[in-house]
Amino acid sequence: MAESEYRFWTSPTAAHTQFSYYAEEKEIGYLRQGHRAGKLNLFRGHCSPAPGLDVLEVSGRTPGQAMVRLQTTAELVMLASDAMHSYEELERDMPFIAISNLPAMYYLFAYLREQAKTTGLIIVPGHDPDVMRRFTPYEGALYGNAVTI
């Protein structure tokens, strides 16, 4: 987890309704507990936990929001998580309503569009049901809940 996101969610700012609606106090307690126990790895900027896998700290939705970029055998993929909930947000340049830094969101959207255009980056939003239609359904036990990218 990005250090700045941890600091944000464990700060008094996160208790305001605009943010607290999306995270339960009990969940924040688990973060604190994991951090105190040394089980929560915090990073700044980016980290590479495995070859071809990068976790990138971005801003906008919350300080330290992270996306995961991975290089597959064929393509570069960005798992946008909460940094981009839906394709519509990116296509309409319309960030989610609860954000901490609007200019940063617009910068992030511009960056994602540019990367898709220049590098062929495949962007996967965090909450769009259209993901299940845009990509090949995963066969097997996860059928209907996972896709192959």
Secondary structure as UniProt FT lines:
FT   HELIX           3..9
FT   HELIX           12..15
FT   HELIX           17..20
FT   TURN            21..22
FT   HELIX           25..36
FT   TURN            37..38
FT   STRAND          46..50
FT   TURN            51..52
FT   STRAND          53..57
FT   TURN            63..64
FT   STRAND          66..71
FT   STRAND          76..81
FT   TURN            82..83
FT   HELIX           87..92
FT   HELIX           102..119
FT   STRAND          122..125
FT   TURN            129..130
FT   HELIX           131..134
FT   STRAND          136..137
FT   TURN            141..145
FT   STRAND          147..148
//
